[in-house]
Amino acid sequence: MPTTSAKMAPVSSLQHAALRAGLELHLPGAAAPRGRCDWPGPEPNQRRGGGQRCRRCSARRRPAAGGKMAPGARPWRRLSVLVPHPPAGSRLLLLLLFLLLLCGQLGGGQKKKENLLAEKVEQLMEWSSRRSVIRMNGDKFRRFVKAPPRNYSVIVMFTALQPQRQCSVCRQANEEYQVLANSWRYSSAFSNKLFFTIVDYDEGADVFQQLNMNSAPTFMHFPPKGKPKRADTFDLQRIGFAAEQLAKWIADRTDVHIRVFRPPNYSGTIALALLVSLVGGLLYLRRNNLEFIYNKTGWAMAALSYIHGSSQAQFVAESHIILLLNAAITMGMVLLNEAATSKGDVGKRRIICLVGLGLVVFFFSFLLSIFRSKYHGYPYSFLIK
């Protein structure tokens, strides 16, 4: 059988199969298996102890009696089989095939993530086109806010707006939040990088439990990657919940600057029209005596500042003004109580009720506006801001 100089690989399983068949499988480049050999007669490499070693297979045996093979023993035949190594090109091909399969798996997973992200962004943009603040329950919160992949920031307001919760602060904060969200929605810089959402306790109690949240309202920022940090929770107690303060906090966390546009407030216009009407009526009544207009003392007294601008100080006149305002509010409460408990004419009681209600509403609003001017950042107001 022709031989070759190619490097051969030992195959132990083939050798074992050949031994069972009475063949000696000799692989070039590998040691011959140890077993019975059919090489007759003594060899030059005789050893002590009557044993002899075959020069070809290096197998040591003890000859049978008389130097002959034992009865029933089958002669062993030597068989040379060439088992070449796989070519280097085929190994390289297998490696390339494995790398292609691996890249295909990774590419398929990346494509799936991109499709899921595009679907989430498209859904959020559709909801934002309907209303500036997206209402979410537990399932929507976990899918669009918590679960990856995300490449957008989400501002979430956790609140309790149902009437049975009796959270007046939640309603005030929600108004400011709506102003901020509308300012972002209708601005020229609007994009899919920032979304405003709201989670009500009665619609997503499981979200409150998941975040260990026991107070409302609370504003949180969920970044595109990673978990929210401590600074991603808005400090409501220290800063307040004015839309301008929220916009500044969002700019610090997301680098998205929002210019706040408030809806027109007609209360100032109404107050100005009322003032002009009163002044016009007064001038009409005293049209024959207008010397008071040229009274410098009166104008000087009107130009004085009676309310100190700081919360750490108070003018003497300011104390008397606050006293009069509280007295007017008290008078209004007395009139309301009188209208509710008296048994007089219904028309008269109605007039007393309207006068008392007007006193309470107007003077309490005036008192609240003074307090707000002294304590800057105070979020509450009534008719007069």
PyMOL commands that set and color helices and strands:
alter all, ss='L'
color gray80, all
select helices_A, chain A and resi 12-20+65-67+88-130+138-146+163-165+168-185+205-210+230-232+236-239+243-254+267-285+291-294+296-303+316-341+346-374
alter helices_A, ss='H'
color red, helices_A
select strands_A, chain A and resi 23-26+52-53+60-61+77-80+133-136+153-159+194-200+218-222
alter strands_A, ss='S'
color yellow, strands_A
deselect
rebuild
show_as cartoon
